[in-house]
């Protein structure tokens, strides 16, 4: 559980119950299982929603509170988790390890005292942190989406501008323009680089997962 006092130790028996019954190897304590918006500010709900969507998409999970620090694990899973993440990154790291290992995950509703944290949290800093977490998760787990998709779009724009410029120049409609030429070349090269980087990162991640599984 988190060390900031927001979790109630009285919830521990309910957290470990699915593991004791043999229904799950990991239990996630959710503050939003039945009441998604309770005791949350607008910016907190927005940041949480972005992080939940990103984590569930990246790790192939269906978790309602991906940033919860109140979790229980079966003893048999101790070798699965790295526990190397720093600060709030540890929550997503554990979900990534659980998702890749195919653990059975259950969720149990928990209470949380968030009034103290909410009163001191800087909304701008919190949102920037949430966006950074989402970007880092997508970069690490879905490099095709992070690099190749926008890279392909940039390259397409660059090549389209190039073909249009060549056609206009050939028919005498436009003359050589350094600014347009530079932008065309930059978009094409940057897009091609991002596309290739995403493909390579995706291939390397797949190879690493296969190595880990063997």
C-alpha positions in Angstrom: 0.0 0.0 0.0 1.0 3.6 -0.4 2.9 5.1 2.6 0.9 8.4 2.6 -1.9 7.2 4.8 -4.6 7.3 2.2 -5.3 3.5 2.4 -7.2 1.8 5.2 -5.5 -1.3 6.7 -9.0 -2.7 7.4 -9.3 -3.4 3.7 -6.5 -5.9 3.7 -8.6 -9.0 4.4 -10.8 -8.1 1.4 -7.8 -7.5 -0.8 -6.2 -10.8 -0.1 -9.4 -12.8 -0.2 -9.4 -13.6 -4.0 -5.9 -14.9 -3.7 -6.7 -17.1 -0.7 -9.7 -18.5 -2.6 -7.5 -19.2 -5.6 -9.5 -16.9 -7.9 -6.6 -14.6 -8.7 -2.8 -14.3 -8.5 -3.0 -10.5 -8.2 -5.6 -8.2 -6.7 -5.9 -4.5 -7.5 -7.5 -2.3 -4.9 -9.7 0.1 -6.9 -10.9 3.5 -5.6 -13.2 3.9 -8.6 -14.7 0.4 -9.1 -18.3 1.4 -8.5 -18.0 5.2 -8.2 -15.6 6.5 -10.9 -15.8 10.1 -9.9 -16.2 10.2 -6.2 -13.8 12.3 -4.1 -11.9 13.4 -7.2 -11.2 16.8 -8.7 -11.7 17.4 -12.4 -8.0 17.5 -13.2 -7.5 14.3 -11.2 -10.2 12.4 -13.0 -8.9 13.7 -16.4 -5.3 12.6 -15.6 -6.5 9.3 -14.2 -8.6 8.5 -17.2 -5.7 9.2 -19.6 -3.4 6.9 -17.5 -6.0 4.2 -17.3 -6.7 4.1 -21.0 -3.0 4.1 -21.8 -2.1 1.4 -19.3 -5.0 -0.9 -20.2 -4.2 -0.5 -23.9 -0.5 -1.0 -23.5 -0.7 -4.0 -21.2 -3.9 -5.6 -22.5 -5.8 -5.3 -19.2 -9.1 -4.1 -17.9 -8.3 -2.2 -14.7 -10.4 0.7 -13.3 -7.6 2.1 -11.1 -4.2 1.6 -12.7 -2.6 4.1 -10.3 -3.6 2.3 -7.2 -0.8 1.4 -4.8 -2.9 -0.9 -2.7 -2.4 -4.4 -4.2 -1.9 -8.0 -3.2 0.1 -10.7 -4.9 0.3 -14.4 -4.6 3.7 -15.7 -3.3 4.1 -17.7 -6.6 4.3 -14.4 -8.5 7.4 -13.0 -6.7 9.8 -13.8 -9.6 7.5 -12.1 -12.2 7.8 -8.6 -10.9 10.9 -6.4 -11.3 10.0 -3.7 -8.7 12.5 -1.4 -10.2 10.3 1.6 -11.1 10.7 4.9 -9.2 7.9 6.8 -7.5 4.6 6.4 -9.4 6.1 4.5 -12.2 6.1 1.4 -10.1 2.3 1.0 -10.5 2.5 0.8 -14.3 5.6 -1.4 -14.2 3.7 -4.0 -12.0 0.8 -3.9 -14.4 3.1 -4.4 -17.3 4.7 -7.4 -15.7 1.3 -8.9 -14.7 -0.1 -8.4 -18.2 2.8 -9.9 -20.0 2.8 -12.9 -17.6 -0.9 -13.5 -18.1 -1.7 -13.3 -14.4 -5.3 -13.6 -13.3 -6.2 -10.2 -11.9 -9.1 -9.3 -9.7 -10.3 -5.9 -8.5 -11.7 -5.1 -5.1 -13.2 -1.8 -4.1 -11.3 0.1 -1.5 -11.7 3.4 0.3 -9.1 6.2 0.2 -8.5 9.4 2.1 -7.5 11.8 -0.7 -8.4 15.2 0.8 -4.9 15.9 2.0 -3.2 15.0 -1.2 -5.8 16.8 -3.4 -5.4 20.0 -1.4 -1.7 20.3 -2.0 -1.4 18.9 -5.5 -0.5 21.4 -8.3 -3.0 20.8 -11.1 -0.6 21.9 -13.8 2.2 19.8 -12.4 -0.1 16.8 -12.0 -1.4 17.0 -15.6 2.1 17.4 -17.0 3.2 14.3 -15.0 0.1 12.4 -16.2 0.9 13.3 -19.8 4.5 12.3 -19.4 3.6 9.0 -17.9 1.2 8.2 -20.8 3.8 9.2 -23.3 6.5 7.0 -21.7 4.1 4.1 -21.5 3.2 4.3 -25.1 6.8 4.8 -26.2 8.0 1.7 -24.2 5.0 -0.6 -25.0 3.5 0.6 -28.3 6.4 2.1 -30.3 4.5 1.7 -33.5 1.8 4.1 -32.2 4.3 6.4 -30.7 6.8 6.6 -33.6 5.6 4.9 -36.7 2.1 6.3 -37.0 3.0 10.0 -36.6 6.2 9.4 -38.6 4.3 7.9 -41.5 2.0 10.9 -41.4 4.9 13.3 -41.5 6.6 11.4 -44.3 3.4 11.3 -46.3 3.0 15.1 -46.0 6.7 15.6 -47.0 6.4 13.4 -50.1 3.0 14.9 -51.1 4.6 18.4 -50.8 7.5 17.1 -52.9 5.4 15.7 -55.7 3.2 18.8 -55.8 6.2 21.1 -55.9 7.8 19.1 -58.7 4.6 19.2 -60.7 4.2 22.9 -60.1 7.8 23.5 -61.0 7.7 21.4 -64.1 4.6 23.2 -65.4 6.1 26.6 -64.5 3.5 27.3 -61.9 6.0 27.8 -59.1 9.7 28.6 -58.8 12.4 27.1 -56.5 11.7 28.1 -52.9 14.3 27.3 -50.2 11.7 27.4 -47.4 9.3 25.0 -49.0 12.1 22.7 -50.2 13.7 22.6 -46.7 10.3 21.8 -45.1 9.6 19.1 -47.6 13.0 17.4 -47.1 12.7 17.8 -43.3 9.2 16.2 -43.1 10.2 13.3 -45.4 13.4 12.5 -43.5 12.0 13.0 -40.0 8.9 10.9 -40.9 11.0 8.1 -42.4 13.3 8.1 -39.4 10.4 7.9 -36.9 8.6 5.2 -38.9 11.8 3.1 -39.1 12.6 3.6 -35.4 9.1 2.5 -34.4 9.4 -0.7 -36.5 12.8 -1.5 -35.1 11.7 -0.8 -31.5 8.6 -2.9 -32.0 10.7 -5.8 -33.4 13.2 -5.6 -30.6 10.4 -5.5 -27.9 8.9 -8.6 -29.5 12.2 -10.4 -29.5 12.8 -9.5 -25.9 9.4 -10.9 -24.9 10.1 -14.1 -26.7 13.4 -14.4 -25.0 11.9 -13.8 -21.6 9.2 -16.4 -22.2 11.8 -19.1 -23.0 
